[in-house]
Amino acid sequence: MTTTPLRLLVPMLMAAAALALPQASRAQMAERTGKQVVDEQCSKCHATGEKGAPKIGDRDAWIPRLKQGMDALVMSAIRGHGGMPARGNRADLTDGEIKAAINYMYNPAAPAKKADKAAEAKPAAADPTHKLIAGTDIYLGVLPAETMRTRHSGADSKAKTAVPEGKGYFYVSAVLRDHASKAEIKDAQVEARVANLMTGETKTLEAVTVNNAVSYAAYFQMPGKDPYTVTLKIRKPGAPAAIEAKFDLKP
């Protein structure tokens, strides 16, 4: 299995918003237009270019981000990158709504049209943070502790002090969905082992609810540059046996 660098495993914000699929109730509703999504959420940063976000309508800023194709950029927005949390910190946004929002921000004058050749869709790469096992979609999130500490600045002190001090710490999280219904799986028991050839830790992940989405998370120390394997053992409510998912990554 190919080992994927941590910098490419863009995490979920507090895991829940991060790679969560939209709520089942959203799937039954008409999708919002790109303009609606941008007005409601994206404009908070993209209207002013906050933290380097490409401004709405600034094609020169958007074209370099579209070099790998629209699908790649949509996947990046779904996972989260840089200072932007997964799905723009709105777990209820569908993939289609995110794509429509990007199209609108690239060219507000023609939001329904595809972007220029720079935005032409290319086959999306397989998502190294996702596994489908026994009818369960499992999404892994990995975020440097320092990034979590920065995001907590100005937030409540309890959240800020929960972030461990020192180097080499990462926030490891998992979001679970029933593949058929897309419903989030609550009250699961999730154990994670993060290990390489020299060291390893095993912890029970705690349930976390952020933006009405449930995830399971804990901090792990992953020093050095050797590849790590994250092994999740998941027991769903009422399930006769646990399922196991492995993710390979490199700090």
Number of C-alpha atoms within 10 A of each C-alpha: 5 8 13 17 15 19 15 15 22 25 30 32 27 28 29 31 31 32 31 31 26 20 19 13 10 13 14 8 8 7 16 16 18 23 21 15 20 23 13 10 16 25 18 13 18 19 16 13 14 13 11 12 18 21 20 24 17 15 16 11 15 20 18 12 17 21 15 17 20 25 19 19 20 23 19 19 23 30 27 23 18 13 14 19 24 27 30 23 21 19 24 21 23 20 18 14 21 24 21 25 27 27 24 25 27 26 20 17 10 12 18 15 12 18 22 14 12 15 23 14 17 12 10 14 9 7 11 16 22 18 18 14 12 10 12 19 22 23 28 29 29 27 22 22 23 18 15 19 17 13 16 17 11 8 11 9 10 9 13 16 11 13 20 18 11 9 13 16 18 24 24 25 30 31 28 28 21 15 15 9 10 18 16 21 17 17 13 19 16 24 19 25 18 21 20 17 9 7 11 15 13 14 15 15 20 15 19 18 15 15 12 11 22 23 31 27 26 18 19 23 20 22 13 11 10 13 17 26 17 20 17 25 18 20 17 18 13 7 10 8 11 14 15 17 17 17 20 20 22 18 18
